Amino acid sequence: MVDAILYTTSTCVKCKRVAKFFEEKDITYEKLVIDEDSEARTESIMDNILSVPAIKNKKGKVLRIKDIFLNGSLNVEIILNHLCL
């Protein structure tokens, strides 16, 4: 089981920063590229995700871009709390 699902697009720079953070912290995640995968796009719409990056935790709660980044920097504490790590 993964720790998180990361909703992204193929060109999202901030999404790449989140993915790099996950890899550096050994956080397991599934990446759903919504502009390349119609099933991922449908799932994101059903979760009311209108912008990326967005992070869904094991409980199905979604953390949105406004909470992931604070003044242009990764909001590490919020992300880790969201993932219960």
C-alpha positions as CSV (number, residue, x, y, z in Angstrom):
1,M,0.0,0.0,0.0
2,V,1.2,3.5,-0.9
3,D,1.4,6.4,1.6
4,A,0.0,8.9,-0.9
5,I,-1.5,9.4,-4.4
6,L,0.0,12.4,-6.2
7,Y,-2.1,14.0,-8.8
8,T,0.0,15.8,-11.4
9,T,0.3,16.8,-15.0
10,S,3.2,16.1,-17.4
11,T,4.4,19.7,-17.3
12,C,3.8,20.7,-13.6
13,V,7.0,21.9,-12.0
14,K,5.6,22.1,-8.5
15,C,4.4,18.5,-8.9
16,K,8.0,17.4,-9.7
17,R,9.1,19.2,-6.5
18,V,6.6,17.2,-4.5
19,A,7.6,13.9,-6.2
20,K,11.3,14.7,-5.4
21,F,10.4,15.4,-1.8
22,F,8.5,12.0,-1.5
23,E,11.5,10.2,-3.0
24,E,14.0,11.9,-0.7
25,K,11.8,11.0,2.4
26,D,11.2,7.4,1.1
27,I,7.4,8.1,1.0
28,T,5.8,5.6,-1.3
29,Y,3.3,7.1,-3.7
30,E,1.4,6.5,-6.8
31,K,1.6,9.3,-9.5
32,L,-1.5,9.9,-11.5
33,V,-0.8,12.1,-14.5
34,I,-4.2,13.5,-15.3
35,D,-3.4,15.0,-18.7
36,E,-2.1,11.7,-20.0
37,D,-4.5,9.2,-18.3
38,S,-8.3,9.5,-18.8
39,E,-9.0,7.3,-15.8
40,A,-6.7,9.5,-13.6
41,R,-8.5,12.5,-14.9
42,T,-11.9,11.0,-14.1
43,E,-10.7,10.1,-10.6
44,S,-9.4,13.7,-10.0
45,I,-12.7,15.2,-11.1
46,M,-14.6,12.8,-8.8
47,D,-12.3,14.0,-6.0
48,N,-13.0,17.6,-7.0
49,I,-9.4,18.2,-7.8
50,L,-9.2,21.3,-10.0
51,S,-5.5,22.1,-9.8
52,V,-2.3,20.2,-9.3
53,P,-0.3,19.1,-7.4
54,A,-2.8,17.5,-5.0
55,I,-2.0,14.7,-2.5
56,K,-4.6,12.1,-1.4
57,N,-3.8,10.3,1.8
58,K,-4.7,6.7,2.8
59,K,-8.0,7.9,4.3
60,G,-9.0,9.5,1.0
61,K,-8.5,13.1,2.2
62,V,-7.0,15.5,-0.4
63,L,-4.4,18.1,0.3
64,R,-4.5,20.9,-2.3
65,I,-1.9,23.1,-3.8
66,K,-2.7,26.1,-1.5
67,D,-1.8,23.9,1.5
68,I,1.1,22.1,-0.1
69,F,3.1,25.3,-0.8
70,L,3.5,28.2,1.6
71,N,5.1,31.3,0.1
72,G,6.5,29.2,-2.8
73,S,8.1,26.6,-0.5
74,L,7.0,23.1,0.3
75,N,5.0,23.1,3.5
76,V,6.7,20.0,4.8
77,E,5.0,19.9,8.2
78,I,1.5,20.0,6.7
79,I,2.4,17.3,4.1
80,L,3.8,14.9,6.7
81,N,0.9,15.5,9.1
82,H,-1.5,14.9,6.2
83,L,0.2,11.6,5.5
84,C,0.4,10.7,9.2
85,L,4.2,10.2,9.0
